[in-house]
Amino acid sequence: MFFLLLVIFVLVPVIELNVLISVGESLGSWTTVGLVFFTAIVGVSLVRSQGISTLMQVQQKLSRGEAPGQEIVEGMMLAVAGLLLLIPGFVTDFIGLILLTPFTRIPVAGLLYKRMQVKVAANGGFQAGFGPGGPQAGNNPFDQSSFGDSNAAHHKNPEGGDTFDGDYEHKSDPSNKRLDSHQVDDKEDPKN
């Protein structure tokens, strides 16, 4: 992670400055500034058009009941490409254009998507939960096995025995009223 941050925040700006200075010496400073603005404007318009086509592909796959995994990866790549095209410089613009063009973006997105699937499968599938490390045995809040299953494990309280909390109320009996704060004692009852 440290090496990646070093590359992003130190090496990329140094390379960008070298390329900008070289282009500025060859073409002139105003031409270089104009090219930087031109690549940003063209890049943003291309990101917009490619993003719309990717969104249409996502909607088509969802309407067919398919998972749009590769299209979502392509959308993330388009977002990165847009960011790279907005950063002033020719090296980031070149990388952004590689991520932006469909004939390079689609194979790279397919490769990334397959790699993500293999990584998820190697880790034992998708896991979600509320505790650290995901759901463990008996700690899954979405486990439906304890409902209606007589063999389901019950949670034991520290003092021993099973603990069940809940309220019970007959809905079919109209005379049933909950006694919350009004408790009836034998002393208050006029019939006694």
N, C-alpha and C positions, 0 to 999 in steps of 0.2 A: 504494500500500500504506500509506503514511504517513497519507493522508487517511482511509482505512478504519479504521485504528487510532485516529486522533483521534476519529472519530465514535463508535466502540465504547466507548472508555475515558473520554471527556470529555463529549461531547454527550448520549449516552444517559443516564448517571447524573444530569446536570443536569436534563434533561427529566423523568426519573422523580421526582426530588425535588420539582420544581415541581408535578407532578400529584398526588403524595402529599400535599403540604402543602395544596393546594387542596381535595382530597377530605376531608382531615382537618379542615379548617376548616368544611366544609359538613356532614359527617356525624358528626364527632367522632373522636377518636384511636382509641378501642377498636373502633368500628365499622370504621374503615379497616383496622386490624390484622386484624380478623376477616375482612374481605373479601379481604385479601392471602392469608391462610391458606386460605380457601375456594377461591379461584381456583387455588392450588397443588394442593390435594387433588383437585379436579375435573379439572384439567388432566392430572395424572399418571394418573388412572383412564381418561380419554379417550385419552391416548397409548398406554396399555396395550392397550385394546380395538382401536384403529385399527392398532396395530402387529401384533396377532395377525391381523387381517383381511388386512393387507398381506403378512404371512408366508405365509398360506394361498394368496394369489394367486401369490406367488413359487413355491411348491411346485407349484401347478397348472401354471404355465408350464414349469417344469423337467420335469415329468412328460410334457408334450406335446412336449418337445424344443425349446422356444422360449427365447430369451434374455430374462430378466426385467429389462431395463434400466430401464424407467420405474418399476417397483416398487422397484428398488434406490434410485433417486433419491427416491421417496416415503418410503422408510425413512430416508434421511438427513434429509429434511425433518421427519419425525416426531421424530427425535433432537434436531434443532435446536428444534422446537416444545416438546419436553419440557424442554429446558434453559431456554428463554425463560419457560416457565410456572413454573419453580422460582425464577427470579430475582424477588425482591420488587419489585412495581411494576405499574401498570396498563397502561403503554405496552407493555412487553415481553409482558404477558399478552395484550394485544390482538393483537400480531404473532404470538404463539404460537398463538392460536386461529385466526387466518387460515391459518396453515400446517397446522393440525390438522384442520380441517373438510374432508371429502372433496370438496365442491363447489367449493372454492377450491384445495385441495392437488393434485388430479388434473390440472386444466389447467396449473397452474404447473409441476408435475413433468414433464408432457408437453413443455412449452415448453423447460424446462431440458435435458431428455434430447435433444430434437432439436437444440438449440444445441450440446450436447456432441458429438453425432454429426457435425455440420457442421464443428466445430473439429478433430475427429480426422481427418476426410476432407481438410480443407484442409492439415493438417500432413503428409499423405502416409500416413495410416494409423497403426495402432498399431505402435510400435517398442519392442523390448526388447533388452537386451544387457548385457554385462558391462563394457564400456568406456564412456568418456564419449561421449555423442552417439548411443548405440545401436549396432546392428550396422552395420559398414561392409562394403564389398566384400571378401570373403575373410576377414573377421574375425567371422563369425557362428558362434557355437558350436553352433547348431542346424541349420546348413546340411548337408543330406545329399547334396549333389551330389558331394562328393569321395569318397564311398564307392561303389566299383564303376564309376566313370566315368573312362575313360582320358584324357579331355580336361580333367580337373579340374586346376586350378592347384596346383602343389606349393609349399610354403614353402621358400624358399632360405635356407641358412645364410650367415653373413657371409663364409666362406671359399670360397663357391661350391659348387655341387652340391646334390643333394636330400638331405634328412635324414629318415630314418625310424627311429623308436625303437620297440622292442617285444621281446617274448619269443616264442619259438617252441618248441612242445613237441608231440610226437606223443602223442595220447591213446589211440590204438589199440594201441600197443606197450607191453605191461606191463613190459618190462625197462628201459624208458627212465626214468632217474633224473636229476634235476637236480643239477648239480655247483655248489653254492654256495660253500662255504668249503673243501671237500676237493678240492684239485686234485691230479691224479696226474702226477708227474714220471717221467722215464725212470729216474732214480736210485733211486726207491723201488720201481719195478716189479721183482719178483723174477724174472720171466722173462727180463729183459735181462741 
